[in-house]
């Protein structure tokens, strides 16, 4: 138990510190690296909770795809960081007000209900019983695809609509660029694709454009 508590505080402190460094880092590349460190510490907390599937999902999806994508985008784009800092300073009062409101709500929540909100009972009910032979991944799949299947499908539809909207908003048709027309390719007749030319011995084939000139 003491070892578990030690690793919990270690992962929690590192996650909070690295999360704060994501916001305060001046170099955006360093901010993305701190974000990756935050994901790893959060994955460690999931492992301590017995949710190894969520831990691996966090590392594979967020660290392996999202964070690396952010890193490449930050390194490839020519971003004016001086302008971004100016906007940050300009909007800092609004951010402080919103952060103060959220902090006040959290303080009021824990002041009324304390730290015992029944979360431990909920996690214990969702986790597989010891000796049942059911892994955490199987138990999670049974819950998602039975009790919360409609919410799961709704979340998938929301992500699909967001992906299609992002493609539509960023799609730009450039003039002078030939685009593929699948219907024209399928309906193309052999007479329009080839030309049979009889060439006499010792003569060369002259293109129609040169022959007309």
Phi, psi and omega in degrees: 000321180294322179293321178296318178296322179298313180292327177298310180294326179295309180295321182293315180295317179295323179294317180293317181294314179293326176295322176292325179290332175300323182277323188267350182293136179282322180274124181295330177295318176296324179297320179292322178295320175295327176296319177298318178297322177297318178298319180295319179291323175296323176296323176297322176295322177296321179296320178295331177279355182086011180255070183292333178295315178295325178295313178293325178295321179295319181288315185290314186281306187281314180286318185282340184235301188292308183295320177295322177297316177301318182297315180293321179295317180295322182285330184270329183279144177270088185262134176276095185288335176296320178292323178295318178295322178297319176294326178294316179294324181293321183265006182299318179301319179295319178297322178293322179295314180296317178297323177294322178294316179296319179296319178296321178295319179294318179297317178295322179297311181287335177289327182276310186261344184075196182268355180262089182257011181081012181291322180297322178293322179295317178294321180294326179289327181278335182284149179290146180287150180294133180083003180279345180079008179259126179281168180295323180294317179294319179296320178294320178295322178295322180290315184292316187270005175239295185282323184243031184293322181291322176294323179295316178293323177297319177296322177295320177294321178297317178295322178296315179296320178296321179293316179295320178296320178295322179293317181294319182290329183263356182282126180232128178267117179273139179285144179084002179257123180285128181252154181285132176242103185293321180296320178293324178292319181291320184272009181288133181269147179302330180295332179271351182261339183218160180224126180269121183237130176270121183248126178285153179300133178086002179249157180254160178277123179257124178301154184297325180293320178288326179294325178287330180283000000 
